Amino acid sequence: MDIKAKIEEIVGKVKSDKSVAESFKKDPVKTVEKLIGVDLPDDVLSKVVDGVKAKVSVDKLTDAAGDIKDKLKNLF
């Protein structure tokens, strides 16, 4: 299993589906297990959850930085 590909797949689902995003916020481990559909060892599952959290956070920061940049452009 390609862990990086699974992380990207899950990030896409979390970002595109509000119900999945809410579920991930409430119980990330259970949500990832459900989305993957494969029983993974806890250490692997933890790495996937951490990877998804990190990627979602970075994407939010990037989006926020772009919004700020656009607002600053409009000021000048």
TAFEN-V133963 format. One record per helix or strand of 3 or more residues. SS is the DSSP state (helix for helix, strand for strand). FROM is the first residue (numbers start at 1). TO is the last residue. If there is no record, write none. Layout:
SS|FROM|TO ; SS|FROM|TO
This chain:
helix|3|16 ; helix|18|26 ; helix|28|36 ; helix|42|75
